[in-house]
Amino acid sequence: MEPPNSPDHVVELVPNIASLSISGGVSDEITPLLTEPQPPPQQQQQQRPKVNIFTLPYPRRRPREQLIKLPEPEISPFTQFVSWAWGGSRYSGLLCMAMSSLIYWSMGALSDIFSAQSIPLFETAFTRCTIVLILSYLWLRRSEQSMWPTQARNLLVARAFMGSTSLLGFVYCLQSLPLSQAIVLSFTTPIMASIFARFILHEKLKIAEIGGLASSFFGVLFIFRQTLTTQGGLATAGERTGLYVTGSHHIYAVLISLFSSITGGISYCLIRAAARASDQPLITVFSFGILASPAAAICTSTFQEFVLPSFYSFMFMVVLGVLAFLAEVLLARGLQLEKTSRVVNVQYLEAALSQLWGMASLRMAPSFGRLVGCLLILISVCCTMLFGPEKEVE
């Protein structure tokens, strides 16, 4: 440095080597505390990026090509119709009964188209009742529902007894009476159901409902009038001499057929009561199968000889048994949702469809009585379907 007396003062800054060394040492000691040792480049590629609390887990967007939207499953119109018909709408009860009659008609049409081995009627009834029992049991078990609800136990027992008695009586009449007579007598079941619904269910019969049932039953009489006349059901006084030989047996079979219709009508009322009490129509089908299957087996072993069906005949019986199960379930659902005297009128649709199918397939010759009978039934059923249902399902 220059002496202080000099006029120009110059300050020269000389770096302090000791301070630099100390600061360098401090920086070297502090730096490892702030920074982490860097791994080798190969390990940096293998390590995944660390996630701390300051990183936000935003999902990475994929390219538009990789974003594939799954299409929603399409429901077929048939499935939508079945769901709507079963769901309890205004027309559900009548539609379920109409589908039941349609299935019963299809069973007869399949029997006409596909010829199978001749099987005794009681054995056929036993096979169908067994299939109905198995399918209803599996359905109830899968849906985890009670098979014997306490609030409807007595109704289910009575329904099983009446239904089994009606079935066995009808099978006996098919063997003892001409087919047309047995069919006409069986179609008195809807009338019996409407009458007994007045006493069991306290349902009032309206004039329109009585007129619809009368129109449908007269249609059945028109359809089978010619056949009944030739077979002696409506024979004149001069033709009745040949009936006195077997008159007692014929009257006995007719009485059993009427008893079968009465028990069938009571069974319909009990189906409605039990289905409404338990809120499950399938339980009535299951209770029927429990008693009807062993009863048909006893009648098969007692009154008829067991015939071992072929594989083709057995598979055909299984198909008819499945269809019978669906028809019984739909029948029970229809009775649950709709008034008895109104919904049973739709059952006559089966008779009209059978005659129309026979004339269309040229198995029956068209006649005035058949056409008038089918027309009466169709008009009665259509009026019931359009104007009959209640405004609100009870």
PAVEX-13216 format. One line per 10 residues: number of its first residue (from 1); their letters; for each residue x, y, z of C-alpha. Coordinates in nm, 2 decimals. Layout:
<vodos>
NUM) a) X,Y,Z ~ ...
</vodos>
This chain:
<vodos>
1) meppnspdhv) 0.00,0.00,0.00 ~ 0.10,0.36,-0.06 ~ 0.18,0.60,0.23 ~ -0.11,0.80,0.37 ~ 0.03,1.14,0.28 ~ -0.01,1.08,-0.09 ~ -0.30,1.28,-0.24 ~ -0.46,0.99,-0.42 ~ -0.58,0.72,-0.20 ~ -0.60,0.39,-0.37
11) velvpniasl) -0.75,0.09,-0.20 ~ -0.64,-0.25,-0.31 ~ -0.84,-0.56,-0.22 ~ -0.63,-0.86,-0.16 ~ -0.82,-1.19,-0.13 ~ -0.78,-1.37,0.20 ~ -0.66,-1.71,0.13 ~ -0.75,-1.84,0.47 ~ -1.11,-1.72,0.44 ~ -1.14,-1.88,0.10
21) sisggvsdei) -1.01,-2.20,0.23 ~ -1.24,-2.19,0.52 ~ -1.55,-2.10,0.30 ~ -1.45,-2.37,0.06 ~ -1.43,-2.62,0.34 ~ -1.77,-2.51,0.48 ~ -1.92,-2.54,0.13 ~ -1.78,-2.88,0.09 ~ -1.92,-2.98,0.43 ~ -2.27,-2.83,0.36
31) tplltepqpp) -2.31,-2.95,0.01 ~ -2.34,-3.32,0.09 ~ -2.62,-3.24,0.33 ~ -2.82,-3.07,0.06 ~ -2.76,-3.30,-0.23 ~ -2.78,-3.67,-0.27 ~ -2.52,-3.88,-0.43 ~ -2.61,-3.95,-0.79 ~ -2.61,-4.32,-0.88 ~ -2.44,-4.45,-1.19
41) pqqqqqqrpk) -2.62,-4.39,-1.53 ~ -2.72,-4.76,-1.57 ~ -2.90,-4.75,-1.23 ~ -3.07,-4.42,-1.31 ~ -3.23,-4.59,-1.61 ~ -3.35,-4.89,-1.40 ~ -3.49,-4.68,-1.11 ~ -3.84,-4.56,-1.13 ~ -3.92,-4.19,-1.06 ~ -4.00,-4.13,-0.69
51) vniftlpypr) -4.33,-4.00,-0.59 ~ -4.35,-3.76,-0.29 ~ -4.63,-3.56,-0.14 ~ -4.57,-3.27,-0.38 ~ -4.63,-3.48,-0.69 ~ -4.99,-3.51,-0.81 ~ -5.12,-3.84,-0.94 ~ -5.26,-3.72,-1.27 ~ -5.34,-4.01,-1.51 ~ -5.15,-4.01,-1.83
61) rrpreqlikl) -5.37,-3.96,-2.13 ~ -5.37,-4.23,-2.39 ~ -5.39,-4.16,-2.75 ~ -5.73,-4.14,-2.91 ~ -5.67,-4.46,-3.09 ~ -5.62,-4.65,-2.76 ~ -5.93,-4.50,-2.59 ~ -6.20,-4.76,-2.69 ~ -6.54,-4.70,-2.55 ~ -6.72,-5.03,-2.47
71) pepeispftq) -7.07,-5.03,-2.64 ~ -7.37,-5.09,-2.41 ~ -7.53,-5.43,-2.46 ~ -7.84,-5.41,-2.68 ~ -8.17,-5.56,-2.54 ~ -8.38,-5.74,-2.80 ~ -8.74,-5.63,-2.85 ~ -8.86,-5.97,-2.74 ~ -8.68,-5.94,-2.40 ~ -8.82,-5.59,-2.36
81) fvswawggsr) -9.17,-5.72,-2.43 ~ -9.14,-6.01,-2.18 ~ -9.01,-5.77,-1.91 ~ -9.29,-5.53,-1.97 ~ -9.55,-5.81,-1.97 ~ -9.41,-5.96,-1.65 ~ -9.35,-5.63,-1.48 ~ -9.70,-5.55,-1.35 ~ -9.83,-5.30,-1.60 ~ -10.19,-5.25,-1.67
91) ysgllcmams) -10.20,-5.52,-1.93 ~ -9.95,-5.76,-1.77 ~ -10.20,-6.00,-1.62 ~ -10.39,-6.05,-1.95 ~ -10.07,-6.07,-2.15 ~ -9.93,-6.33,-1.93 ~ -10.24,-6.54,-1.96 ~ -10.24,-6.49,-2.34 ~ -9.87,-6.61,-2.36 ~ -9.97,-6.91,-2.15
101) sliywsmgal) -10.25,-7.00,-2.39 ~ -10.01,-6.95,-2.68 ~ -9.76,-7.19,-2.53 ~ -10.03,-7.45,-2.46 ~ -10.13,-7.42,-2.82 ~ -9.77,-7.45,-2.94 ~ -9.75,-7.78,-2.75 ~ -10.04,-7.92,-2.94 ~ -9.90,-7.79,-3.27 ~ -9.56,-7.96,-3.20
111) sdifsaqsip) -9.74,-8.28,-3.11 ~ -9.91,-8.27,-3.45 ~ -9.60,-8.19,-3.65 ~ -9.35,-8.43,-3.48 ~ -9.48,-8.79,-3.45 ~ -9.34,-8.97,-3.15 ~ -9.38,-9.30,-2.97 ~ -9.73,-9.36,-2.81 ~ -9.69,-9.30,-2.43 ~ -9.97,-9.36,-2.18
121) lfetaftrct) -10.14,-9.04,-2.06 ~ -10.06,-9.09,-1.69 ~ -9.70,-9.15,-1.77 ~ -9.70,-8.84,-1.98 ~ -9.85,-8.64,-1.70 ~ -9.59,-8.79,-1.46 ~ -9.31,-8.68,-1.68 ~ -9.44,-8.32,-1.72 ~ -9.51,-8.28,-1.35 ~ -9.16,-8.41,-1.26
131) ivlilsylwl) -9.00,-8.16,-1.50 ~ -9.22,-7.88,-1.36 ~ -9.12,-7.97,-1.01 ~ -8.74,-7.98,-1.09 ~ -8.74,-7.65,-1.28 ~ -8.95,-7.47,-1.02 ~ -8.72,-7.60,-0.75 ~ -8.41,-7.48,-0.93 ~ -8.56,-7.14,-1.00 ~ -8.66,-7.09,-0.64
141) rrseqsmwpt) -8.32,-7.20,-0.51 ~ -8.13,-6.98,-0.75 ~ -8.34,-6.68,-0.65 ~ -8.29,-6.77,-0.28 ~ -8.66,-6.75,-0.20 ~ -8.86,-6.94,0.05 ~ -9.03,-7.24,-0.08 ~ -9.30,-7.26,0.19 ~ -9.38,-6.91,0.31 ~ -9.57,-6.92,0.64
151) qarnllvara) -9.83,-6.66,0.53 ~ -9.94,-6.88,0.24 ~ -9.87,-7.24,0.35 ~ -10.23,-7.35,0.39 ~ -10.32,-7.19,0.05 ~ -10.04,-7.38,-0.12 ~ -10.14,-7.71,0.03 ~ -10.50,-7.66,-0.08 ~ -10.38,-7.55,-0.43 ~ -10.16,-7.85,-0.47
161) fmgstsllgf) -10.45,-8.09,-0.37 ~ -10.71,-7.92,-0.60 ~ -10.47,-7.89,-0.89 ~ -10.36,-8.25,-0.87 ~ -10.72,-8.38,-0.84 ~ -10.82,-8.17,-1.14 ~ -10.53,-8.30,-1.35 ~ -10.58,-8.67,-1.28 ~ -10.96,-8.63,-1.34 ~ -10.89,-8.47,-1.67
171) vyclqslpls) -10.65,-8.74,-1.78 ~ -10.91,-9.00,-1.68 ~ -11.17,-8.82,-1.90 ~ -10.94,-8.81,-2.19 ~ -10.92,-9.19,-2.18 ~ -11.29,-9.25,-2.11 ~ -11.47,-8.99,-2.33 ~ -11.44,-8.88,-2.69 ~ -11.17,-8.61,-2.73 ~ -11.42,-8.34,-2.83
181) qaivlsfttp) -11.64,-8.40,-2.53 ~ -11.35,-8.40,-2.29 ~ -11.22,-8.07,-2.44 ~ -11.56,-7.90,-2.42 ~ -11.61,-8.01,-2.05 ~ -11.25,-7.90,-1.97 ~ -11.34,-7.55,-2.10 ~ -11.60,-7.51,-1.83 ~ -11.31,-7.46,-1.59 ~ -11.29,-7.08,-1.65
191) imasifarfi) -11.66,-7.05,-1.58 ~ -11.62,-7.25,-1.25 ~ -11.33,-7.03,-1.15 ~ -11.53,-6.71,-1.20 ~ -11.82,-6.86,-0.99 ~ -11.60,-6.97,-0.70 ~ -11.40,-6.64,-0.71 ~ -11.72,-6.48,-0.59 ~ -11.71,-6.68,-0.27 ~ -11.34,-6.75,-0.21
201) lheklkiaei) -11.19,-6.42,-0.33 ~ -11.51,-6.20,-0.29 ~ -11.48,-6.08,-0.65 ~ -11.79,-5.94,-0.81 ~ -11.90,-6.06,-1.15 ~ -11.99,-5.78,-1.39 ~ -12.23,-5.81,-1.68 ~ -11.95,-5.75,-1.93 ~ -11.74,-6.03,-1.78 ~ -12.04,-6.27,-1.78
211) gglassffgv) -12.10,-6.18,-2.14 ~ -11.74,-6.24,-2.24 ~ -11.73,-6.59,-2.08 ~ -12.07,-6.68,-2.24 ~ -11.95,-6.57,-2.58 ~ -11.62,-6.76,-2.55 ~ -11.80,-7.08,-2.43 ~ -12.06,-7.06,-2.71 ~ -11.77,-7.03,-2.95 ~ -11.63,-7.36,-2.82
221) lfifrqtltt) -11.97,-7.52,-2.86 ~ -11.99,-7.39,-3.22 ~ -11.64,-7.53,-3.29 ~ -11.71,-7.88,-3.16 ~ -12.08,-7.89,-3.25 ~ -12.05,-8.12,-3.55 ~ -11.81,-8.35,-3.37 ~ -12.02,-8.37,-3.06 ~ -12.33,-8.46,-3.27 ~ -12.15,-8.74,-3.46
231) qgglatager) -12.00,-8.88,-3.14 ~ -12.32,-8.88,-2.94 ~ -12.27,-8.58,-2.72 ~ -12.56,-8.40,-2.87 ~ -12.74,-8.69,-3.03 ~ -13.11,-8.69,-3.10 ~ -13.36,-8.91,-2.93 ~ -13.36,-9.17,-3.20 ~ -12.98,-9.19,-3.19 ~ -12.95,-9.23,-2.81
241) tglyvtgshh) -13.05,-9.60,-2.81 ~ -12.69,-9.70,-2.87 ~ -12.58,-9.50,-2.56 ~ -12.78,-9.69,-2.31 ~ -12.54,-9.99,-2.32 ~ -12.26,-9.78,-2.19 ~ -12.47,-9.50,-2.05 ~ -12.37,-9.55,-1.69 ~ -12.00,-9.55,-1.77 ~ -12.05,-9.24,-1.99
251) iyavlislfs) -12.24,-9.05,-1.72 ~ -11.98,-9.15,-1.47 ~ -11.70,-9.01,-1.69 ~ -11.90,-8.69,-1.75 ~ -11.94,-8.64,-1.38 ~ -11.57,-8.69,-1.32 ~ -11.50,-8.44,-1.59 ~ -11.73,-8.18,-1.42 ~ -11.57,-8.25,-1.09 ~ -11.23,-8.20,-1.25
261) sitggisycl) -11.35,-7.86,-1.38 ~ -11.48,-7.76,-1.04 ~ -11.16,-7.85,-0.87 ~ -10.97,-7.67,-1.14 ~ -11.17,-7.36,-1.09 ~ -11.11,-7.37,-0.72 ~ -10.74,-7.42,-0.79 ~ -10.73,-7.10,-1.00 ~ -10.88,-6.91,-0.71 ~ -10.62,-7.06,-0.47
271) iraaarasdq) -10.34,-6.98,-0.71 ~ -10.44,-6.61,-0.71 ~ -10.48,-6.60,-0.33 ~ -10.14,-6.78,-0.27 ~ -9.95,-6.58,-0.53 ~ -10.08,-6.25,-0.38 ~ -10.01,-6.36,-0.03 ~ -9.65,-6.47,-0.10 ~ -9.58,-6.22,-0.38 ~ -9.43,-6.51,-0.58
281) plitvfsfgi) -9.63,-6.70,-0.84 ~ -9.36,-6.96,-0.89 ~ -9.43,-7.10,-0.54 ~ -9.78,-7.22,-0.65 ~ -9.62,-7.41,-0.94 ~ -9.37,-7.57,-0.71 ~ -9.64,-7.68,-0.46 ~ -9.84,-7.83,-0.74 ~ -9.55,-8.03,-0.87 ~ -9.47,-8.17,-0.52
291) laspaaaict) -9.81,-8.35,-0.50 ~ -9.89,-8.40,-0.87 ~ -9.57,-8.58,-0.96 ~ -9.60,-8.87,-0.71 ~ -9.98,-8.89,-0.76 ~ -9.93,-8.93,-1.14 ~ -9.66,-9.19,-1.07 ~ -9.90,-9.39,-0.85 ~ -10.17,-9.38,-1.11 ~ -9.92,-9.49,-1.38
301) stfqefvlps) -9.82,-9.79,-1.18 ~ -10.18,-9.88,-1.08 ~ -10.39,-9.82,-1.39 ~ -10.14,-9.85,-1.68 ~ -9.83,-10.03,-1.78 ~ -9.51,-9.84,-1.79 ~ -9.37,-9.79,-2.14 ~ -9.00,-9.72,-2.18 ~ -8.97,-9.43,-2.43 ~ -8.71,-9.41,-2.69
311) fysfmfmvvl) -8.44,-9.14,-2.68 ~ -8.63,-8.93,-2.94 ~ -8.96,-8.96,-2.75 ~ -8.80,-8.88,-2.42 ~ -8.63,-8.57,-2.55 ~ -8.96,-8.46,-2.70 ~ -9.14,-8.52,-2.37 ~ -8.87,-8.31,-2.20 ~ -8.93,-8.02,-2.45 ~ -9.30,-8.04,-2.39
321) gvlaflaevl) -9.24,-8.05,-2.01 ~ -9.03,-7.73,-2.03 ~ -9.30,-7.56,-2.23 ~ -9.56,-7.67,-1.97 ~ -9.35,-7.52,-1.69 ~ -9.34,-7.18,-1.87 ~ -9.71,-7.20,-1.94 ~ -9.79,-7.27,-1.57 ~ -9.57,-6.99,-1.45 ~ -9.73,-6.74,-1.68
331) larglqlekt) -10.08,-6.86,-1.58 ~ -10.00,-6.81,-1.22 ~ -9.86,-6.46,-1.29 ~ -10.17,-6.37,-1.49 ~ -10.39,-6.48,-1.20 ~ -10.18,-6.29,-0.95 ~ -10.21,-5.96,-1.14 ~ -10.56,-5.96,-1.29 ~ -10.92,-6.03,-1.17 ~ -11.01,-6.40,-1.20
341) srvvnvqyle) -11.33,-6.37,-1.40 ~ -11.15,-6.14,-1.65 ~ -10.83,-6.32,-1.70 ~ -10.96,-6.67,-1.74 ~ -11.16,-6.56,-2.05 ~ -10.83,-6.53,-2.23 ~ -10.78,-6.91,-2.19 ~ -11.03,-6.97,-2.47 ~ -10.77,-6.83,-2.71 ~ -10.61,-7.17,-2.71
351) aalsqlwgma) -10.92,-7.33,-2.86 ~ -10.95,-7.07,-3.14 ~ -10.58,-7.10,-3.23 ~ -10.60,-7.48,-3.24 ~ -10.88,-7.46,-3.49 ~ -10.72,-7.20,-3.70 ~ -10.40,-7.40,-3.70 ~ -10.59,-7.72,-3.80 ~ -10.76,-7.54,-4.09 ~ -10.44,-7.37,-4.20
361) slrmapsfgr) -10.24,-7.70,-4.20 ~ -10.53,-7.87,-4.39 ~ -10.59,-8.12,-4.12 ~ -10.94,-7.99,-4.07 ~ -11.19,-7.89,-4.33 ~ -11.32,-7.53,-4.28 ~ -11.68,-7.52,-4.17 ~ -11.93,-7.26,-4.08 ~ -11.94,-7.37,-3.71 ~ -11.56,-7.36,-3.68
371) lvgcllilis) -11.53,-7.01,-3.83 ~ -11.82,-6.87,-3.63 ~ -11.68,-7.02,-3.31 ~ -11.33,-6.88,-3.37 ~ -11.48,-6.54,-3.45 ~ -11.68,-6.54,-3.12 ~ -11.38,-6.63,-2.92 ~ -11.15,-6.38,-3.08 ~ -11.40,-6.10,-3.04 ~ -11.45,-6.18,-2.68
381) vcctmlfgpe) -11.08,-6.21,-2.60 ~ -11.00,-5.89,-2.79 ~ -11.27,-5.70,-2.60 ~ -11.13,-5.83,-2.27 ~ -10.78,-5.73,-2.37 ~ -10.87,-5.38,-2.48 ~ -11.14,-5.28,-2.23 ~ -11.11,-5.53,-1.95 ~ -10.79,-5.45,-1.75 ~ -10.82,-5.25,-1.43
391) keve) -10.68,-4.90,-1.43 ~ -10.45,-4.98,-1.14 ~ -10.31,-5.32,-1.05 ~ -10.41,-5.41,-0.70
</vodos>
